[in-house]
Amino acid sequence: EGGVWILETKLRNPERAPAVMVRLTAVREKTGDRVLPALYSDNYVTLMPGESIAIRTEVQEADCRGERPAIRVGGFNSSGAE
């Protein structure tokens, strides 16, 4: 959209325990380098069992340095996203 990448990431916790401090990081697809700045609609979220959420991330195309942006998911007690 006009020089801005808009990414929507849908997260769901399929486990029986809460997923705590789940965070998204915008990265460049090939190198894995962080894309800064990145604007998130939410971040560092807690998901209860069975809960899901959609998070919108915006990054400038120029900040991607010719690569496509991607989202890396991590958290305190989670290994990734489903």
Beta strands, then each sheet from edge to edge (+ up, - down):
strand 1: 4-12
strand 2: 19-28
strand 3: 38-40
strand 4: 45-47
strand 5: 52-60
strand 6: 69-74
sheet 1: 1+ 5- 3+
sheet 2: 4+ 2- 6+
end
